[in-house]
Structure formats: C-alpha cells, structure tokens
C-alpha cells in the first residue's frame, strides 16, 4: 500500500517493533507415537527410490526398522542402505560414503534414521550428491573440505540437495530441523559445518517410541545438548521473537522431562516432551544462533575428544554464569520459564538460581556416571572461546574477549 494511502490505523511494521526476518524449518513435521510407519508414504511424495542412512545400532535397536521398511514396501519404494553412521561424522567418513554412492540418483529420497550424527551425515550426503560429480575417495575428500565453512575454498551448495526425510532416534541435537551438518576432521583438528538453507530436511518425523532404547548416558548427553540450545538461542545476539516464543513453550517441558526420563525410560509422556523440545531447539538455533557453551564445546571436541553432549553439559553452567549480567534476555528467560511439563503448563515463575540448580542436578549426574573429573574455570573458557567457532564470539551475549 502506498504511504500516502495508508490508514492511520495501519502503522508501518517498524513502528510495531518488527524487523525483516527469515524463518527456516522443515516444511512438514509429523509428531506422535508410531509415526515412523508413515515414512514410506511421506517419502513417496518426494521421489521414487530411497537411500537409507542409519545409525550403527539405532535403526534396529530403536524399533524403527520393521515398521519403516514395511511402509516403504507398501508405498512401492525400493531402498538401499548407502551409509551407516559411526559417531560424529568425519571428513574421511563422508568422503568414503560419497565415493561409493550409486550412480543412479534420479528420484532419490534420503531417509535418515538415527541420532544427530546420522542425520548430519545424511544431510551432507544429500547435498554433496547433487553438487559433486561422482569421484573416488581422494577427490571426494577435497570436495568435502572445499565446501566446509572456514576451510578449503568455501564453495557454496548451489544445487538443491536430494530431499531428506529425518527420523531422529535421540532427543537432543535438533538436527532434523537445521540447515547444516557438522563435520569434524581429527587429522586436521577442526570441526566445521557444511551449511545451506537448501539443506533443511523436507520432512521431520518425530516418533517418541524410537527414543525408548537410548542408553541413560545418551539420554543425559542429548538432553543437556537440547537444554543448552534452547537457552543459548534465546539469549543469542541474533535472537528474535518467534524462536524465543517457541523456546518458552518447550523449555519448561524439557527441564522437567529430562530427569523423569533418566529415572524411568518407560515414561512415554516425558520422552515425547523431550523429543518435541529437541526439535524446537533445532528450529530456534537454526534461526537465532547459539553461544559460548556450544562454541567451546566444539573446541573441546576437537582438542580433547570430548563427546558433544558431555561438553555442552560441562560448559552450560559456566556459560550461564558468564552471561548472567550481560543480557536483558537472560533475565527475561529466567523470569518467564516454568517447570510444569503437563500439556497446558501453568504460568509459573522460576528464579535464575532455581533454573541453574535444575540444570546442575543433571550435569552432576552426568559427570558421576561418565567419570568426568576435570574442572573448567571461566578463564579457561575464555581462552578456548577465543579460538573456537563463531557462535562463541559473534552470537554470545558476552564477547569471549571481554570475559
């Protein structure tokens, strides 16, 4: 509407506190027990054949295998398993998988069933399959490095990836909602992202039944990753209102659900709440960024070989202390979230101290069960942060150099 004809009742968006924004997330999200059986029907809307990328044990162990394969058969989709994740994906693992992908890539849908590492591997393969010509493992390694942020030639993902259907079997990373795949290289000592808005999965299938077989250690590490992502995306320098609103809906459920799942893995309501929160954490981090804990966790993973979830668990209390007085968003978060995990949470208030105590209980349990005996101080955090990923420096409310 031209400015001259605008009604006094219709002020420009800027006057209402709105700035231009872009929201990126899977266009279709399916949530609920037993929904893994729908994967075949959903995949059939995007292609005629399926490449499966699975976890080393999660595909069968989670109970996903039989209903998923039955669904593919019912939908008339032939499938083949093209890659199996073995921990956090590496350049070598990705290059080896890329080098042996089938030559026929027409009508392919990539279905990823597993934890965040599996989904990241699938997203990376789907992107590289359409952006890199078939090649041997050596050439594939170069092609991978050239497309990672901050290393190689930083080549873009210019062609649309193969469509991805993401089926998480853990509740933590939110990889089913994000636009990147985290790839590490122990030989070169880095952990970087392959990133493009085109890499967001077309479909996310969130079936809480699939998380019931996770070990207690996996539940704790993934859950702390989820909580960290919810908090850091809320207080990030790039924060904005829509992801923050999603965080405020999901966090109270997650902070109550995690101890319940640790105490009773058969608690279906708590598992569902945690899986929902993990997805929201992926949406929020993908649109707002993260902060100090995740930035340092990446450095700890490279320098110390620390598993990502454990690194986040150790760093989160430190990051909360560092940012405690640096951002108004921190106080907004503390004063708004509640700890009721029912379907319709009562609007309760929780203090900063209570939030930290709730998180520290899970952190302490994680340390005890995994044998973590190290100590990380704020000064050590600052030192690591200066050399780690951009999320610690450009998105964290308190700049690492000022800590």
N, C-alpha and C positions, 0 to 999 in steps of 0.2 A: 504494500500500500504506500503510495507517495506520502512524503512527510506532510505536505500541505493538506492532505485529505484525512490525516489520522485523527481519530476522535480523541478528545481529552481523556476518555476512559481507557484508551489503549496506549499506554506509555511505551517507549522503546524498551527492548529487553534489558539493556544495560541499566535502565532505571530501576529494574526489579532485581538487580544483583545477579543477572545471568550473563555469563561469558560464553563465547563459542566453545563447543565441546564435541568430542567424538567418542562414542561408546562402542567397544568391540567385544563381542562374545559369540558363542556358538548360536547360530540361528534357530536351532532346535534342541531342546533339553527335555529328556524323559526321566522322571524320577519315580521310584517306587519299588517295592519288593517284587521280584520275579520279572522285572522288565528286560533282563538280559535275553529272554526268549523273543523279544521284539527286534533284536539286532538285524536279523535277516530281512525282515520287512522294511526296516528303515534303510538298510544298505541298498536294497533293490531300487530305491528312489534315486540313487546316485550313480549306479553302474551295473555292470553285468557279470563281474567276477570279483572275488575278494582275495586280497593278500592279508594274511594274519600275521600280526606281530604280537608275541606273547611274552609273559614273564617266565623265568626258568621253572618255577613251580606253581605260580599263581593261577595259570589257566586251568589246570586240573584241580589244584588244591582248593580253589575258591568255589568250585561247583559250577563254574561258567561253561566248561567245555561242552557237556552234553546238551543243555538247552540251546546254546548258541549254534552249535553245529546242526542241530535239528531245525532251527529256524532258518539257517542258510539253505539247507536242503529243501525245506518247504517253499522257500522263495525262489528256488531254482538257480541258486548262485553257486557255481563251482568255486573252490577255495584252495589255497596252498599256503603253508606256513613259510614265510620268507625270512623271518628273523626271530631270534629269541634273546631277550634282554638278560644280561648277567651283571647286575649292579648298574650304577650310574653310567650312561653311555659315554664312550670314549671316541676319539678321532679314529683310532685303529678299528674299533668295533663297527663304527658307522661306515668306514671306508670298505671294510671286508664285506659287509652286508650289501652295500651299494654295488660292489663289483659283481655280485652274483644274482642280482635281481633278474627276473625273467625278461626276455626281450619284448614280449607282448604286453604292452602297458595300456592297451585300449580298453576303455570301460572299467578300469580297475578302481575299486574302493579299498582303502586300507582300514582294517579293523584292528584296533589296539586294545588288548585285554591285559591289564596288569597295573602296577603302581606307576608313579610319576616317571620313573626312568624308562619304563616300557613305552609309555605314551609319548615321551620326548623322542625316543628312538623312532617311533612310528611317524611322528610329525616331520622329523628330519628326513627320513627316507622318502616320505610322500613329496616333500618339497624338492629334494635333490633328484628324484626320479624324473621330474619334468624339466629340470634346469641344468642337468649334467648329462652329456651323451654317454652311452654305455662305454665302460672303460675297465682297465684292470685295477687292482687294489692300490698300486702306487699312484696312478693318475687320480684315482678316486680320493686318496688322502689329500692330495694337493687341492682338488676341487672342494673338499670339505673345508680345509683351512682357509681357502680364499673367500669363503662365504661367512666365516665367523666374525663377530664384531671385535674390532681391535687387533686382529691378526690378519696375516695374508693381505689380499687385495680388497677385502671388504666388498666383494661383488654382491649385488642385490639378488633377491629371489624375484625375478622379473616375470616368470610364467606361473600361472596358477598351479599349485600343487595338486596331486591326486587327492580326492576327497577323503577325509578321515572321520571314522566313527570311533570315538573314545569311550572305553568302558573301564573305569577305574575299579581296582580291587583293594585299594587302600584309601583312607580318608585323611588327606593331608596336603599334598602338593598343589592341587587345583590345576594340574597340567591339562586337564580336559577342557579348560576354559581359556587358556592363554595362547599368545601369538608367537611364542618362542620355544626353542628346545635347547636345554643346557648340555653342552658337550665339554668334556674335560680331556686333557692330554697330559698324562703323568710324565711322559718323556720330556715335554717342553714346559711342564709346570705351569699350566694355565687351565682355567675353567671359563668358557665364554659361551655366548648364545648365538644360535642361528635364529634370526628374527625377521618376521614379516607379518603384517596384518592378514596376509593371504594364508598363513599357517594355522589360523584358528580352526579347530575341528568343525565340520559341518553339523555333526550330531554328538551330543554327550548323553550317554545312557548311565544313569546313576541308580544302581541297584544295591540297596544296603545289604541284601543277602550275601553278596560277594565279599564283604569285608569280614565276615564271621570267622574265617580261618586264619586271619592275621595273628602272628605271634604278639605277645604282650609288648615286647620290645618295639616291634614295628608300629603297633598302635600308639605307643607313647611318643616315638620319634616323629611319626607322621602328624599326630595330633598337635605336638608343640610347633611343628612347621606351620600348621594351619593357624594356630593362635597368633603366632608371630606375624604371619602375613596379614591377618585381619587387623592387628594393632598397627603395624608399620604402614600399611596402605592408608589407614585412617588418618595418621598424623604426618604423612609424607608431605614434602613441599609441593608436590603435584596433586595433592588431594582436591577433590571436588564433591559436590553434594550428593550425587546419585550413588556412586560407590560407597560413600560414607553411610548413607541410609541403609544400604544392603548390609554393611558391616554391623550396624547397630541392631539389625534384626537377627543376624546369625551368631554374633559373638556370645550373647548370654546362653544360647543353647549349647554352643561348643564348649564353653568353660565349665558347664555343668555335666555335659555328656562325656567328656574325656575321662574323668575319674570313674564314672559309672561303667564305662566300657572296660577300663582296666580292672575294675573289681569284678565285673561279670560280663564276659564276652558274649553271652547269650542275650544281653539286654538289647532287644531289637529297636526299641524307641530311641535309645541313646546312640546306637550305631547309625540310625537314619539321620538323627540330628547332626552327628559329626560329619557324615558324608555330605549333607546339604551345606554345612558351614565350609567344608573344604572347597566345594565348588564356588561358593560365594567369595572365598579368599582368592581364588584364581581370577574371578571376574574383577575383583577390586584391585589386586596387584597389577593386573594387565592394563588397567585404566588409570591407576594413580601412582604406581611405583611402590618401592619398598623403603628400606632404610639401613641403619647401622648394623643391626643384628644379621641381616641377610648378606650385607656386603662383607662383613668379617667372616661369616660362615663360609662364604665362597673361598676366602683366603685360607681359612683353617682346613678346608677340604683339600686344597692344593698343597699347602705347606706341611700339614700334619696327617693327611689321610683321614680326617675326621668325617664320619658319615654326616650328611647334610642335616638330618633331623636332630641329631645329637648336638651338632654345632649351634643350631638355632636355639635349642633348649638351654645350652650353657650361656649363650650370648644375650638372650632375651632380657633377663633381669638387669644385666649391665646396661643394655640399650635403654631400658625404662628409666634407670637412674640418670643416665646421661641426658635424656630428653625431658626429664621431669619438669624443668622450669624453662624450657626453651620454646615451647609452642603452646598457644592457646588451645590448639586442637587436642593436646594431651589432656587438659583439664575437661574439655568438652566430652572427650571419650570417657574419662573416669566418672564424670558426674551423670552420664546418661545410661551406660550399660547396666543391666541387671543380671542376676544369676538364676533366673527361673527358666527351665528348659521345657515347659509344657507348650502345647500347641499355641496357646494365647498367653504369652508371658505377662505377668502383672508388671506395671511400670514401677520398678523399684530403683533405689539409688544405691550405688556402691562406691566406696571411697577408693582413692588411689592405693592406700595401704591394703585394703581387702582384695583388690584385683591382683596386686603383686603377690600377696600371700597365697591366693588360689593358684596362681601360676607356679610359684615356688614349690608348692607341695608336689606338683607333678614333676618339676625339674629335679627335686631331691630324690624322688622315687626312681627317676630315670638314671641319675648318677649312681645310686646304690646298686641297681640291677646290672648296669653296664660296667661297673668298676671304674668310673671316671673319678680320678683323684686330683686332677690339675686345678689350678687356681688362675682365673683371668681377671686382672685388675683393669680399671678404667684407662690407666696409662698404656697398658699392653694393647687394649682395644684400639686406642687412638693410633698407636704405631702400626698395627695391622691395617687399620682402616685407610690410612694414607696410601697404602699400596694395593688396595683391593678394588673391587668393581665400583662402577659409577653410582650404584644405589646407596653406598655409604657416604659419598661426597656430594652428589647433586640432589638427592631426594631426602636425605635425613634432615629433620628439623634443625639439629645442631651440627654444624660442619665439623668433620673429624679434626681438622687442623686447629680448631678452637677448643677442643676438649681438654 
